[in-house]
């Protein structure tokens, strides 16, 4: 194996420093604005997403009282294939 011939390095890959800085920036923004306000923004956004998906005719997998503010799962509409869903949802956001 070639590995024993390579010089030792604690991290033999390029570290994603941009990701580390992005994480630090996000954490700073969350702590400066307050965790409750951050959570409230996610909850508000989740409510709007679910509201719009219902308007489009989708049925939610989870009831509102136990739904995640980060992920929304819906049942596919009868007869819909992925390309149909993408084009319809894209068109509805443009109007």
N, CA, C and O atoms as a printed pandas DataFrame, in Angstrom:
     atom_number atom_name residue_name chain_id  residue_number  x_coord  y_coord  z_coord
0              1         N          UNK        A               1    0.841   -1.189    0.000
1              2        CA          UNK        A               1    0.000    0.000    0.000
2              3         C          UNK        A               1    0.879    1.243    0.000
3              4         O          UNK        A               1    1.949    1.249    0.609
4              5         N          UNK        A               2    0.445    2.267   -0.661
5              6        CA          UNK        A               2    1.217    3.500   -0.819
6              7         C          UNK        A               2    1.144    4.379    0.422
7              8         O          UNK        A               2    2.030    5.204    0.645
8              9         N          UNK        A               3    0.107    4.216    1.231
9             10        CA          UNK        A               3   -0.120    5.109    2.371
10            11         C          UNK        A               3    1.106    5.233    3.284
11            12         O          UNK        A               3    1.402    6.334    3.748
12            13         N          UNK        A               4    1.812    4.160    3.548
13            14        CA          UNK        A               4    2.958    4.226    4.456
14            15         C          UNK        A               4    4.107    5.051    3.872
15            16         O          UNK        A               4    5.010    5.444    4.611
16            17         N          UNK        A               5    4.097    5.317    2.586
17            18        CA          UNK        A               5    5.145    6.120    1.962
18            19         C          UNK        A               5    4.825    7.615    1.967
19            20         O          UNK        A               5    5.709    8.439    1.735
20            21         N          UNK        A               6    3.555    7.967    2.232
21            22        CA          UNK        A               6    3.147    9.373    2.249
22            23         C          UNK        A               6    3.520   10.007    3.585
23            24         O          UNK        A               6    3.512    9.327    4.611
24            25         N          UNK        A               7    3.846   11.303    3.588
25            26        CA          UNK        A               7    4.124   11.968    4.868
26            27         C          UNK        A               7    2.860   12.006    5.736
27            28         O          UNK        A               7    1.741   12.086    5.229
28            29         N          UNK        A               8    3.064   11.947    7.023
29            30        CA          UNK        A               8    1.938   11.951    7.947
30            31         C          UNK        A               8    1.277   13.321    7.945
31            32         O          UNK        A               8    1.945   14.354    7.890
32            33         N          UNK        A               9   -0.041   13.307    8.006
33            34        CA          UNK        A               9   -0.805   14.545    8.090
34            35         C          UNK        A               9   -2.065   14.239    8.890
35            36         O          UNK        A               9   -2.717   13.228    8.631
36            37         N          UNK        A              10   -2.427   15.091    9.862
37            38        CA          UNK        A              10   -3.585   14.776   10.712
38            39         C          UNK        A              10   -4.904   14.743    9.940
39            40         O          UNK        A              10   -5.820   14.011   10.315
40            41         N          UNK        A              11   -5.009   15.516    8.884
41            42        CA          UNK        A              11   -6.216   15.497    8.056
42            43         C          UNK        A              11   -5.774   15.407    6.599
43            44         O          UNK        A              11   -5.443   16.425    5.991
44            45         N          UNK        A              12   -5.765   14.221    6.041
45            46        CA          UNK        A              12   -5.254   14.055    4.678
46            47         C          UNK        A              12   -6.221   14.510    3.588
47            48         O          UNK        A              12   -6.180   14.007    2.465
48            49         N          UNK        A              13   -7.082   15.451    3.919
49            50        CA          UNK        A              13   -8.003   16.027    2.948
50            51         C          UNK        A              13   -8.029   17.536    3.158
51            52         O          UNK        A              13   -7.575   18.037    4.188
52            53         N          UNK        A              14   -8.548   18.236    2.203
53            54        CA          UNK        A              14   -8.714   19.677    2.355
54            55         C          UNK        A              14   -9.919   19.924    3.246
55            56         O          UNK        A              14  -11.019   19.448    2.963
56            57         N          UNK        A              15   -9.711   20.661    4.312
57            58        CA          UNK        A              15  -10.807   20.954    5.230
58            59         C          UNK        A              15  -11.775   21.938    4.593
59            60         O          UNK        A              15  -11.346   22.877    3.922
60            61         N          UNK        A              16  -13.072   21.741    4.791
61            62        CA          UNK        A              16  -14.064   22.655    4.218
62            63         C          UNK        A              16  -14.219   23.905    5.084
63            64         O          UNK        A              16  -15.238   24.089    5.748
64            65         N          UNK        A              17  -13.208   24.749    5.068
65            66        CA          UNK        A              17  -13.225   25.927    5.948
66            67         C          UNK        A              17  -14.417   26.830    5.669
67            68         O          UNK        A              17  -14.931   27.474    6.585
68            69         N          UNK        A              18  -14.865   26.888    4.417
69            70        CA          UNK        A              18  -16.034   27.712    4.123
70            71         C          UNK        A              18  -17.271   27.183    4.861
71            72         O          UNK        A              18  -18.116   27.968    5.290
72            73         N          UNK        A              19  -17.381   25.866    5.008
73            74        CA          UNK        A              19  -18.507   25.295    5.749
74            75         C          UNK        A              19  -18.411   25.609    7.230
75            76         O          UNK        A              19  -19.425   25.862    7.881
76            77         N          UNK        A              20  -17.215   25.595    7.759
77            78        CA          UNK        A              20  -17.017   25.920    9.175
78            79         C          UNK        A              20  -17.405   27.374    9.426
79            80         O          UNK        A              20  -18.094   27.672   10.402
80            81         N          UNK        A              21  -16.966   28.281    8.550
81            82        CA          UNK        A              21  -17.320   29.693    8.708
82            83         C          UNK        A              21  -18.822   29.911    8.535
83            84         O          UNK        A              21  -19.413   30.730    9.240
84            85         N          UNK        A              22  -19.447   29.182    7.601
85            86        CA          UNK        A              22  -20.901   29.298    7.409
86            87         C          UNK        A              22  -21.641   28.831    8.649
87            88         O          UNK        A              22  -22.620   29.453    9.062
88            89         N          UNK        A              23  -21.179   27.736    9.246
89            90        CA          UNK        A              23  -21.793   27.241   10.474
90            91         C          UNK        A              23  -21.645   28.260   11.600
91            92         O          UNK        A              23  -22.612   28.547   12.306
92            93         N          UNK        A              24  -20.455   28.802   11.772
93            94        CA          UNK        A              24  -20.233   29.798   12.829
94            95         C          UNK        A              24  -21.110   31.023   12.623
95            96         O          UNK        A              24  -21.669   31.552   13.583
96            97         N          UNK        A              25  -21.235   31.479   11.382
97            98        CA          UNK        A              25  -22.075   32.634   11.080
98            99         C          UNK        A              25  -23.533   32.342   11.405
99           100         O          UNK        A              25  -24.216   33.174   12.002
100          101         N          UNK        A              26  -24.012   31.170   11.019
101          102        CA          UNK        A              26  -25.402   30.794   11.305
102          103         C          UNK        A              26  -25.656   30.695   12.801
103          104         O          UNK        A              26  -26.675   31.179   13.295
104          105         N          UNK        A              27  -24.741   30.075   13.517
105          106        CA          UNK        A              27  -24.905   29.956   14.970
106          107         C          UNK        A              27  -24.893   31.322   15.643
107          108         O          UNK        A              27  -25.643   31.556   16.590
108          109         N          UNK        A              28  -24.058   32.211   15.164
109          110        CA          UNK        A              28  -24.004   33.573   15.705
110          111         C          UNK        A              28  -25.333   34.290   15.467
111          112         O          UNK        A              28  -25.851   34.950   16.368
112          113         N          UNK        A              29  -25.882   34.164   14.271
113          114        CA          UNK        A              29  -27.161   34.808   13.967
114          115         C          UNK        A              29  -28.283   34.239   14.829
115          116         O          UNK        A              29  -29.146   34.980   15.298
116          117         N          UNK        A              30  -28.272   32.939   15.033
117          118        CA          UNK        A              30  -29.304   32.316   15.867
118          119         C          UNK        A              30  -29.209   32.820   17.296
119          120         O          UNK        A              30  -30.222   33.177   17.898
120          121         N          UNK        A              31  -28.000   32.852   17.844
121          122        CA          UNK        A              31  -27.857   33.278   19.243
122          123         C          UNK        A              31  -28.124   34.770   19.410
123          124         O          UNK        A              31  -28.653   35.186   20.441
124          125         N          UNK        A              32  -27.771   35.574   18.428
125          126        CA          UNK        A              32  -28.033   37.012   18.535
126          127         C          UNK        A              32  -29.521   37.326   18.456
127          128         O          UNK        A              32  -30.007   38.209   19.162
128          129         N          UNK        A              33  -30.248   36.608   17.601
129          130        CA          UNK        A              33  -31.680   36.844   17.451
130          131         C          UNK        A              33  -32.519   36.132   18.485
131          132         O          UNK        A              33  -33.687   36.469   18.682
132          133         N          UNK        A              34  -31.941   35.160   19.142
133          134        CA          UNK        A              34  -32.662   34.385   20.142
134          135         C          UNK        A              34  -33.199   33.096   19.553
135          136         O          UNK        A              34  -33.717   33.072   18.437
136          137         N          UNK        A              35  -33.070   32.043   20.308
137          138        CA          UNK        A              35  -33.494   30.728   19.863
138          139         C          UNK        A              35  -35.007   30.665   19.649
139          140         O          UNK        A              35  -35.471   30.033   18.700
140          141         N          UNK        A              36  -35.766   31.306   20.513
141          142        CA          UNK        A              36  -37.228   31.295   20.372
142          143         C          UNK        A              36  -37.661   31.974   19.074
143          144         O          UNK        A              36  -38.557   31.480   18.390
144          145         N          UNK        A              37  -37.038   33.093   18.730
145          146        CA          UNK        A              37  -37.370   33.798   17.487
146          147         C          UNK        A              37  -36.984   32.952   16.274
147          148         O          UNK        A              37  -37.704   32.921   15.276
148          149         N          UNK        A              38  -35.864   32.279   16.366
149          150        CA          UNK        A              38  -35.417   31.413   15.277
150          151         C          UNK        A              38  -36.421   30.280   15.063
151          152         O          UNK        A              38  -36.809   29.988   13.932
152          153         N          UNK        A              39  -36.828   29.658   16.140
153          154        CA          UNK        A              39  -37.799   28.572   16.060
154          155         C          UNK        A              39  -39.136   29.085   15.523
155          156         O          UNK        A              39  -39.796   28.399   14.742
156          157         N          UNK        A              40  -39.534   30.281   15.938
157          158        CA          UNK        A              40  -40.800   30.861   15.471
158          159         C          UNK        A              40  -40.766   31.095   13.960
159          160         O          UNK        A              40  -41.779   30.900   13.288
160          161         N          UNK        A              41  -39.619   31.509   13.415
161          162        CA          UNK        A              41  -39.496   31.700   11.960
162          163         C          UNK        A              41  -39.682   30.372   11.229
163          164         O          UNK        A              41  -40.378   30.312   10.215
164          165         N          UNK        A              42  -39.069   29.325   11.735
165          166        CA          UNK        A              42  -39.217   28.003   11.118
166          167         C          UNK        A              42  -40.670   27.525   11.211
167          168         O          UNK        A              42  -41.202   26.972   10.249
168          169         N          UNK        A              43  -41.294   27.731   12.333
169          170        CA          UNK        A              43  -42.680   27.316   12.524
170          171         C          UNK        A              43  -43.599   28.072   11.571
171          172         O          UNK        A              43  -44.496   27.479   10.971
172          173         N          UNK        A              44  -43.384   29.368   11.429
173          174        CA          UNK        A              44  -44.184   30.187   10.516
174          175         C          UNK        A              44  -43.994   29.712    9.071
175          176         O          UNK        A              44  -44.965   29.568    8.329
176          177         N          UNK        A              45  -42.749   29.473    8.678
177          178        CA          UNK        A              45  -42.465   29.011    7.315
178          179         C          UNK        A              45  -43.117   27.647    7.063
179          180         O          UNK        A              45  -43.673   27.418    5.989
180          181         N          UNK        A              46  -43.052   26.748    8.035
181          182        CA          UNK        A              46  -43.660   25.425    7.887
182          183         C          UNK        A              46  -45.169   25.549    7.704
183          184         O          UNK        A              46  -45.761   24.852    6.880
184          185         N          UNK        A              47  -45.783   26.435    8.473
185          186        CA          UNK        A              47  -47.230   26.649    8.359
186          187         C          UNK        A              47  -47.588   27.142    6.956
187          188         O          UNK        A              47  -48.562   26.677    6.363
188          189         N          UNK        A              48  -46.812   28.071    6.433
189          190        CA          UNK        A              48  -47.078   28.608    5.090
190          191         C          UNK        A              48  -46.899   27.533    4.023
191          192         O          UNK        A              48  -47.700   27.445    3.092
192          193         N          UNK        A              49  -45.851   26.713    4.149
193          194        CA          UNK        A              49  -45.610   25.642    3.177
194          195         C          UNK        A              49  -46.772   24.654    3.190
195          196         O          UNK        A              49  -47.287   24.280    2.136
196          197         N          UNK        A              50  -47.182   24.235    4.379
197          198        CA          UNK        A              50  -48.273   23.277    4.494
198          199         C          UNK        A              50  -49.585   23.861    3.968
199          200         O          UNK        A              50  -50.366   23.171    3.313
200          201         N          UNK        A              51  -49.812   25.124    4.263
201          202        CA          UNK        A              51  -51.013   25.816    3.783
202          203         C          UNK        A              51  -51.055   25.829    2.244
203          204         O          UNK        A              51  -52.090   25.532    1.647
204          205         N          UNK        A              52  -49.954   26.166    1.626
205          206        CA          UNK        A              52  -49.887   26.223    0.166
206          207         C          UNK        A              52  -50.006   24.829   -0.452
207          208         O          UNK        A              52  -50.674   24.659   -1.472
208          209         N          UNK        A              53  -49.364   23.835    0.158
209          210        CA          UNK        A              53  -49.480   22.473   -0.358
210          211         C          UNK        A              53  -50.921   21.967   -0.276
211          212         O          UNK        A              53  -51.392   21.272   -1.177
212          213         N          UNK        A              54  -51.609   22.314    0.793
213          214        CA          UNK        A              54  -53.019   21.938    0.912
214          215         C          UNK        A              54  -53.843   22.632   -0.175
215          216         O          UNK        A              54  -54.738   22.027   -0.766
216          217         N          UNK        A              55  -53.537   23.898   -0.430
217          218        CA          UNK        A              55  -54.252   24.642   -1.465
218          219         C          UNK        A              55  -54.071   23.966   -2.826
219          220         O          UNK        A              55  -54.982   23.975   -3.654
220          221         N          UNK        A              56  -52.899   23.383   -3.049
221          222        CA          UNK        A              56  -52.636   22.678   -4.297
222          223         C          UNK        A              56  -53.270   21.290   -4.336
223          224         O          UNK        A              56  -53.239   20.619   -5.367
224          225         N          UNK        A              57  -53.854   20.853   -3.197
225          226        CA          UNK        A              57  -54.556   19.581   -3.159
226          227         C          UNK        A              57  -53.805   18.435   -2.515
227          228         O          UNK        A              57  -54.276   17.298   -2.545
228          229         N          UNK        A              58  -52.648   18.708   -1.932
229          230        CA          UNK        A              58  -51.871   17.640   -1.310
230          231         C          UNK        A              58  -52.400   17.317    0.078
231          232         O          UNK        A              58  -52.932   18.184    0.771
232          233         N          UNK        A              59  -52.248   16.066    0.472
233          234        CA          UNK        A              59  -52.604   15.611    1.808
234          235         C          UNK        A              59  -51.312   15.420    2.594
235          236         O          UNK        A              59  -50.366   14.802    2.107
236          237         N          UNK        A              60  -51.280   15.950    3.804
237          238        CA          UNK        A              60  -50.087   15.852    4.642
238          239         C          UNK        A              60  -49.978   14.448    5.245
239          240         O          UNK        A              60  -50.988   13.808    5.538
240          241         N          UNK        A              61  -48.749   13.984    5.425
241          242        CA          UNK        A              61  -48.524   12.722    6.124
242          243         C          UNK        A              61  -48.761   12.884    7.621
243          244         O          UNK        A              61  -49.350   12.013    8.261
244          245         N          UNK        A              62  -48.302   13.996    8.172
245          246        CA          UNK        A              62  -48.417   14.220    9.616
246          247         C          UNK        A              62  -49.470   15.284    9.902
247          248         O          UNK        A              62  -49.615   16.256    9.161
248          249         N          UNK        A              63  -50.195   15.078   10.986
249          250        CA          UNK        A              63  -51.164   16.084   11.426
250          251         C          UNK        A              63  -50.421   17.340   11.870
251          252         O          UNK        A              63  -49.266   17.272   12.289
252          253         N          UNK        A              64  -51.093   18.484   11.774
253          254        CA          UNK        A              64  -50.448   19.757   12.115
254          255         C          UNK        A              64  -49.903   19.795   13.538
255          256         O          UNK        A              64  -48.856   20.395   13.782
256          257         N          UNK        A              65  -50.599   19.165   14.479
257          258        CA          UNK        A              65  -50.165   19.244   15.872
258          259         C          UNK        A              65  -48.908   18.423   16.162
259          260         O          UNK        A              65  -48.317   18.568   17.232
260          261         N          UNK        A              66  -48.492   17.565   15.230
261          262        CA          UNK        A              66  -47.260   16.808   15.459
262          263         C          UNK        A              66  -46.292   16.929   14.275
263          264         O          UNK        A              66  -45.359   16.136   14.151
264          265         N          UNK        A              67  -46.514   17.913   13.414
265          266        CA          UNK        A              67  -45.674   18.104   12.231
266          267         C          UNK        A              67  -44.357   18.782   12.594
267          268         O          UNK        A              67  -44.293   19.607   13.505
268          269         N          UNK        A              68  -43.328   18.421   11.874
269          270        CA          UNK        A              68  -42.013   19.023   12.058
270          271         C          UNK        A              68  -41.969   20.398   11.395
271          272         O          UNK        A              68  -42.550   20.578   10.325
272          273         N          UNK        A              69  -41.294   21.367   12.007
273          274        CA          UNK        A              69  -41.143   22.657   11.344
274          275         C          UNK        A              69  -40.036   22.648   10.292
275          276         O          UNK        A              69  -39.823   23.653    9.615
276          277         N          UNK        A              70  -39.332   21.529   10.148
277          278        CA          UNK        A              70  -38.219   21.458    9.205
278          279         C          UNK        A              70  -38.525   20.650    7.953
279          280         O          UNK        A              70  -37.981   20.934    6.886
280          281         N          UNK        A              71  -39.390   19.645    8.069
281          282        CA          UNK        A              71  -39.672   18.747    6.948
282          283         C          UNK        A              71  -41.176   18.605    6.808
283          284         O          UNK        A              71  -41.890   18.422    7.794
284          285         N          UNK        A              72  -41.646   18.691    5.587
285          286        CA          UNK        A              72  -43.061   18.469    5.312
286          287         C          UNK        A              72  -43.168   17.363    4.284
287          288         O          UNK        A              72  -42.613   17.469    3.190
288          289         N          UNK        A              73  -43.876   16.306    4.629
289          290        CA          UNK        A              73  -44.075   15.182    3.717
290          291         C          UNK        A              73  -45.537   15.151    3.299
291          292         O          UNK        A              73  -46.437   15.298    4.125
292          293         N          UNK        A              74  -45.758   14.957    2.006
293          294        CA          UNK        A              74  -47.114   14.908    1.470
294          295         C          UNK        A              74  -47.317   13.620    0.686
295          296         O          UNK        A              74  -46.368   12.992    0.216
296          297         N          UNK        A              75  -48.577   13.253    0.563
297          298        CA          UNK        A              75  -48.931   12.110   -0.278
298          299         C          UNK        A              75  -49.048   12.612   -1.717
299          300         O          UNK        A              75  -49.564   13.706   -1.947
300          301         N          UNK        A              76  -48.580   11.836   -2.677
301          302        CA          UNK        A              76  -48.693   12.284   -4.070
302          303         C          UNK        A              76  -50.153   12.335   -4.516
303          304         O          UNK        A              76  -50.987   11.549   -4.066
304          305         N          UNK        A              77  -50.432   13.260   -5.393
305          306        CA          UNK        A              77  -51.775   13.339   -5.953
306          307         C          UNK        A              77  -51.981   12.170   -6.913
307          308         O          UNK        A              77  -51.030   11.739   -7.566
308          309         N          UNK        A              78  -53.191   11.656   -7.010
309          310        CA          UNK        A              78  -53.455   10.527   -7.906
310          311         C          UNK        A              78  -53.049   10.859   -9.346
311          312         O          UNK        A              78  -53.416   11.904   -9.883
312          313         N          UNK        A              79  -52.291    9.959   -9.951
313          314        CA          UNK        A              79  -51.888   10.126  -11.339
314          315         C          UNK        A              79  -50.704   11.041  -11.576
315          316         O          UNK        A              79  -50.298   11.234  -12.722
316          317         N          UNK        A              80  -50.148   11.602  -10.531
317          318        CA          UNK        A              80  -49.026   12.525  -10.710
318          319         C          UNK        A              80  -47.715   11.762  -10.771
319          320         O          UNK        A              80  -47.461   10.865   -9.967
320          321         N          UNK        A              81  -46.904   12.126  -11.717
321          322        CA          UNK        A              81  -45.550   11.612  -11.830
322          323         C          UNK        A              81  -44.629   12.768  -11.439
323          324         O          UNK        A              81  -45.065   13.919  -11.427
324          325         N          UNK        A              82  -43.392   12.491  -11.126
325          326        CA          UNK        A              82  -42.466   13.522  -10.674
326          327         C          UNK        A              82  -42.364   14.712  -11.632
327          328         O          UNK        A              82  -42.452   15.844  -11.157
328          329         N          UNK        A              83  -42.184   14.537  -12.946
329          330        CA          UNK        A              83  -42.093   15.708  -13.831
330          331         C          UNK        A              83  -43.353   16.576  -13.802
331          332         O          UNK        A              83  -43.265   17.802  -13.877
332          333         N          UNK        A              84  -44.529   15.939  -13.692
333          334        CA          UNK        A              84  -45.778   16.693  -13.617
334          335         C          UNK        A              84  -45.803   17.536  -12.356
335          336         O          UNK        A              84  -46.174   18.710  -12.394
336          337         N          UNK        A              85  -45.413   16.945  -11.250
337          338        CA          UNK        A              85  -45.393   17.648   -9.960
338          339         C          UNK        A              85  -44.461   18.847  -10.014
339          340         O          UNK        A              85  -44.834   19.941   -9.590
340          341         N          UNK        A              86  -43.256   18.654  -10.530
341          342        CA          UNK        A              86  -42.287   19.739  -10.598
342          343         C          UNK        A              86  -42.801   20.894  -11.444
343          344         O          UNK        A              86  -42.705   22.051  -11.035
344          345         N          UNK        A              87  -43.346   20.592  -12.618
345          346        CA          UNK        A              87  -43.787   21.676  -13.503
346          347         C          UNK        A              87  -45.003   22.399  -12.907
347          348         O          UNK        A              87  -45.095   23.622  -13.017
348          349         N          UNK        A              88  -45.926   21.681  -12.287
349          350        CA          UNK        A              88  -47.098   22.308  -11.710
350          351         C          UNK        A              88  -46.731   23.170  -10.515
351          352         O          UNK        A              88  -47.212   24.296  -10.390
352          353         N          UNK        A              89  -45.893   22.659   -9.645
353          354        CA          UNK        A              89  -45.494   23.429   -8.463
354          355         C          UNK        A              89  -44.681   24.658   -8.872
355          356         O          UNK        A              89  -44.849   25.732   -8.293
356          357         N          UNK        A              90  -43.819   24.510   -9.846
357          358        CA          UNK        A              90  -43.021   25.652  -10.322
358          359         C          UNK        A              90  -43.921   26.715  -10.916
359          360         O          UNK        A              90  -43.723   27.903  -10.663
360          361         N          UNK        A              91  -44.912   26.308  -11.706
361          362        CA          UNK        A              91  -45.815   27.263  -12.336
362          363         C          UNK        A              91  -46.643   27.997  -11.290
363          364         O          UNK        A              91  -46.918   29.186  -11.448
364          365         N          UNK        A              92  -47.045   27.310  -10.223
365          366        CA          UNK        A              92  -47.888   27.955   -9.212
366          367         C          UNK        A              92  -47.101   28.967   -8.393
367          368         O          UNK        A              92  -47.695   29.910   -7.872
368          369         N          UNK        A              93  -45.805   28.810   -8.261
369          370        CA          UNK        A              93  -45.025   29.774   -7.490
370          371         C          UNK        A              93  -44.701   31.018   -8.312
371          372         O          UNK        A              93  -44.346   32.053   -7.749
372          373         N          UNK        A              94  -44.817   30.929   -9.624
373          374        CA          UNK        A              94  -44.552   32.075  -10.483
374          375         C          UNK        A              94  -45.744   33.028  -10.552
375          376         O          UNK        A              94  -45.579   34.203  -10.880
376          377         N          UNK        A              95  -46.929   32.536  -10.251
377          378        CA          UNK        A              95  -48.114   33.390  -10.386
378          379         C          UNK        A              95  -48.387   34.193   -9.142
379          380         O          UNK        A              95  -49.350   34.959   -9.101
